[in-house]
Amino acid sequence: MVAERARLVEISGIRRLFEAASPDAVNLGLGEPDFDPPPEVVAALCDAVRSGMNHYGPSAGISALREKIAERYRSLDPTTTRENIIVTSGGSEGLMTVALTLYDAGDEVLVPNPGFVLYSPHARLMGATPVPYSLTAENRYLPDLDELERLVSPRTRALVVNSPSNPTGAVFPKKTVARLSAFADRHDLSIVSDEVYEEIVYERPATSFWGVSDRAVIVNSFSKTLAMTGWRVGFLVAPRTLAPELNKVHYHIVACPPTPTQVAVLAGLSDGEEARRSMVREFRARRAIVTRLLSRTPGLSVVPPEGAFYVFPRFSWDRTATEAAGDLLRRGVITTPGDVFGSLGASHLRLSFAASRENLRRGLAVLRRYAADLAEGTVP
Ligand SMILES: Cc1ncc(COP(=O)(O)O)c(C=O)c1O
């Protein structure tokens, strides 16, 4: 027998789809950079392991790394110190730590729809109710403040935000960050700001909630920026009063984040900058290819992503998102059906451009053929 809460969550639909794919399918479903970590960082990891950094470390993370992260956030709030920083086992554990620390049973939590797949299940695991707020193409996938005012209730505990967004690629303008902060103030809410794609932006820098709202907990990660999703290093930036509470809970989940990968990340923060820039340059070029080809595909409309490495076209085909993704899978292309990210992801596909230019062109050619076949009525 398992606890009731285990029945409240499922393995993500994305995984099920991948498992059904043939090995030579073009994969436009990847949620991680198709790059290796910068070579200096890989070398630093080997050194760390060889030189004996293989033991437990402090639960909030090694001091030098916390200090280095704090330094970065001091430009946003000059009072930031390492006491505000907790190193986590990736952003995923950071999100779980925040949920365990902030949400009580019976609370309501405002979550983006469509939004990253962990926000609602985490709320449910705590006995809280996720209350989805809409992100629509008409509003360039930005939150609608009037709708948030209608959804908020005396039970609302927190607002979860994600900019740059997975799956939409939207990046909040500064004024959206200011308005959402004022909204949280008005209703006495915590802000859980998932900023893991912060450094993967194409138009303008992303605006962090740190230094704008003193109610914000920032969830961040090195997974995407240093192309090291398997290394499991992320971090939380939290107000001084909240950080010790978060750290207690975090200790009960992981004891401490992995020591050798923290040492390597510390090296990467100084040495990995050029590798990150060149990765973002490549994503920018691919984004141009993808948006150009998609905008010429019958039945699709697309808001060009301003950040992350996803594009989220909406389709007007007579298909559900799962059916469309299933058809494409049978034609040899893996995409992610938009509805795994929430009800408003219906009639959308998420395509990841963490794939080579060649694979993007091949995958998009299949997609365009499929769209043409649908238009001609030749798809069963
Ligand atoms: C929006 C968002 N937040 C958090 C994560 C978690 O990343 P990680 O646990 O690898 O740091 C992801 C991963 O895909 C994501 O897309």
The ligand as an SDF file (V2000), in Angstrom:
LIG
                    3D

 16 16  0  0  0  0  0  0  0  0999 V2000
   11.3570   25.7020  -15.8560 C   0  0  0  0  0  0  0  0  0  0  0  0
   12.2320   24.6550  -15.2500 C   0  0  0  0  0  0  0  0  0  0  0  0
   12.4880   24.7190  -13.9420 N   0  0  0  0  0  0  0  0  0  0  0  0
   13.2810   23.8210  -13.3320 C   0  0  0  0  0  0  0  0  0  0  0  0
   13.8500   22.7800  -14.0380 C   0  0  0  0  0  0  0  0  0  0  0  0
   14.6880   21.8070  -13.2860 C   0  0  0  0  0  0  0  0  0  0  0  0
   15.9870   21.7520  -13.7290 O   0  0  0  0  0  0  0  0  0  0  0  0
   17.1460   21.0420  -12.8960 P   0  0  0  0  0  0  0  0  0  0  0  0
   16.5260   20.2090  -11.8410 O   0  0  0  0  0  0  0  0  0  0  0  0
   17.9100   20.2350  -13.8850 O   0  0  0  0  0  0  0  0  0  0  0  0
   17.9680   22.1540  -12.3480 O   0  0  0  0  0  0  0  0  0  0  0  0
   13.6020   22.6690  -15.4130 C   0  0  0  0  0  0  0  0  0  0  0  0
   14.1370   21.5390  -16.1940 C   0  0  0  0  0  0  0  0  0  0  0  0
   13.7350   21.2620  -17.2920 O   0  0  0  0  0  0  0  0  0  0  0  0
   12.7740   23.6360  -16.0370 C   0  0  0  0  0  0  0  0  0  0  0  0
   12.5100   23.5760  -17.3520 O   0  0  0  0  0  0  0  0  0  0  0  0
  1  2  1  0
  2  3  1  0
  2 15  2  0
  3  4  2  0
  4  5  1  0
  5  6  1  0
  5 12  2  0
  6  7  1  0
  7  8  1  0
  8  9  2  0
  8 10  1  0
  8 11  1  0
 12 13  1  0
 12 15  1  0
 13 14  2  0
 15 16  1  0
M  END
$$$$
